[in-house]
Amino acid sequence: MNIVEIIAKKRDGFALNAEEIAFFVSGVNNGSIPDYQTSALLMAIYLNGMNDEETALLTDAMAKSGDTMDLSFIDGIKVDKHSSGGVGDKVTLAVAPMVAACGLSVAKMSGRGLGFSGGTIDKLESISGFRTTLSEQEFTQYVKRDGIAIMGQTKNVAPADKKLYALRDVTGTVASLPLIAASIMSKKLACNSDAIVLDVKSGDGAFMKTTEDAVKLAEKMVAIGLRHGKKTVAAVTNMNQPLGFAAGNALEVKEAVDTLKGNGPSVFLELCLVIGSFMLVLGEKAESISQAKQALAKTIENGSAYAKFKQFVANQGGDVSQIENTELLPKAKYVLPVIAPQNGTVSAVCGEKIGNACIEVGAGRIEKNDLIDHATGVVVSKKIGDEVKSGDILAYVHANDEAKGKKAVETVMSAYEFGDAVKQKMLLAYVDKDGVHYE
Ligand code: URA
């Protein structure tokens, strides 16, 4: 077999077979296929797509390119959760302790942020002392004893995906449905849970800009999960504006903690209830979505989710006093207001621009190895549908460098539009074994 023939076959629009895909993935993994040929094949896939069979084969080969997790130490059904990435997406921080408080074990590997989309591991590291690198023994111990542990991805989870993602990032081939589906699902399969809940973001703060594309991605990922014998549900959710109010690491931890204490933004809680209830139903801890939602809401009312979060932070070396008093989390030197230039109704708060403003103040990365400033970010005060008067505060930029903060103020300003607002729904659709359901 030869890689040039494989590239030419995909270039000419033909489907690749199992041997060809396995040859490609193992060649990427062991370094025998050079980056220029890998990039050429990625571009051919980007342009000509992959059918479901090819996408599943690519996913499988990438999942098997490294270590797989052994979760057999957990009794019952193991449920994983994954978001396709968005701005202000702090769902894991709140939903993990909520479902754990309902008796579902959360043993989760999470990623770091890249580009406008943030990552759970960076957010957790804004808590002083919090360790996201755990030994297998520690990870197992916390999940068994307290039902919750979250760690960073070990180097050897789906290493072929890591190499491919790095090349996609620099060759304009990230936004390909089969490549995104295979990338996300290879890591989920390597984590070896029995069931998977996917949160596929749709809107201008997400990879998928339209509901139509997000539903297609959701269908592809659900098909891959089902094919591998995993119960899989994908919620397609709104990312037309930042989720909740806060975007930026410590700012998001604060918002998640406020939510666990019962004082968070209602739209954010609504999404946590959606994702958490799919998790509880797949994990057979609830018989129906409505029963699951009630159980989850109770974990906020009775403080059990908040207590679970504190236990989780303490286990992983984090400073619990910063959770009890979120004023102790890292704080930026400058908090700069973004002022409304006119009267009107907010009709857009472009998520991608808010994400870019976060990068400008150091809350996000452009390159994989960029350092994060955990204190910085953006907190929006006005969202789609809000009436504003000229001079009102639309948002605050939190920055440690005044000049960068001022530039970010302009970027945030450019995210706002005024005019007729379209009412925003949080859950747009969901996909399960029976197909697509529109809400
Ligand atoms: N997240 C991933 O893990 N992979 C992608 O390709 C896109 C988002």
Boltz pocket constraint, residues with backbone or C-beta under 6 A from the ligand:
constraints:
  - pocket:
      binder: B
      contacts: [[A, 83], [A, 84], [A, 85], [A, 165], [A, 174], [A, 179], [A, 180], [A, 181], [A, 183], [A, 184], [A, 207]]
      max_distance: 6.0
